[in-house]
Amino acid sequence: MNTRNDIIKDINAKIAEEFEIDEANITPDAPIFETLELDSISLIDLVSIVHHDYGIKIAKEDLPQLKTFGDLYDYIEARQA
């Protein structure tokens, strides 16, 4: 089981690489959709990263709850095996 700090470090690095943004922009309070400029295709990329790296499928009905990166960290932390 990963610690919260492990999750933050790992997911931030992967998101920064995948979306080609500065990792410094990925903070717990930063809004996910605006920071990553997500559209429906890039949203699939984000969901795929979480599924591939943590084995967690983000349910479609859970997506509206994931407003900030802190919400994403909480989601992963609560559902990891």
C-alpha positions in Angstrom: 0.0 0.0 0.0 1.4 3.4 -1.0 1.5 6.3 1.5 -0.2 9.5 0.5 3.2 11.1 -0.2 4.1 8.2 -2.5 0.8 8.6 -4.3 1.3 12.4 -4.7 4.9 12.1 -5.9 4.1 9.2 -8.3 0.9 10.5 -9.8 2.2 14.1 -10.1 5.2 12.9 -12.1 3.1 10.8 -14.4 0.5 13.5 -15.0 3.2 16.1 -15.6 4.8 13.9 -18.2 1.6 12.7 -19.9 0.0 16.2 -20.1 3.4 18.1 -20.6 2.9 20.5 -17.8 5.2 21.8 -15.0 4.9 19.5 -12.0 4.9 22.7 -9.8 1.4 23.4 -11.2 0.0 20.2 -9.7 -0.9 21.1 -6.1 -3.6 19.6 -3.9 -5.8 22.7 -4.3 -5.3 23.1 -8.0 -8.4 22.3 -10.1 -7.8 19.2 -12.2 -9.8 20.2 -15.3 -8.4 23.7 -15.6 -4.8 22.8 -14.8 -4.7 20.0 -17.3 -7.1 21.7 -19.8 -9.0 18.4 -20.0 -11.3 17.5 -22.8 -13.1 14.1 -23.1 -10.0 12.4 -24.7 -7.5 13.7 -22.2 -9.9 12.7 -19.4 -9.6 9.2 -20.6 -5.8 9.5 -20.4 -6.1 10.6 -16.8 -8.4 7.7 -15.9 -6.1 5.3 -17.7 -3.1 6.5 -15.7 -4.9 5.8 -12.4 -6.2 2.4 -13.6 -2.8 1.3 -15.0 -0.7 2.4 -12.0 -3.0 1.7 -9.2 -5.5 -0.9 -10.5 -8.3 1.6 -9.7 -11.2 2.2 -12.1 -12.7 5.6 -11.7 -16.4 5.2 -12.0 -18.1 7.7 -14.4 -20.4 8.8 -11.6 -17.3 9.6 -9.4 -15.7 12.0 -11.9 -17.7 15.1 -10.8 -16.4 14.6 -7.3 -12.8 14.9 -8.5 -12.4 18.6 -8.7 -8.9 19.1 -7.3 -5.8 17.0 -7.3 -6.3 16.6 -3.5 -9.6 14.9 -4.4 -7.8 12.6 -6.8 -5.2 11.7 -4.1 -8.0 11.0 -1.6 -9.8 8.9 -4.2 -6.7 6.8 -4.9 -5.7 6.5 -1.3 -9.2 5.3 -0.2 -9.4 2.7 -3.0 -6.0 1.2 -3.3 -5.7 -2.5 -2.5 
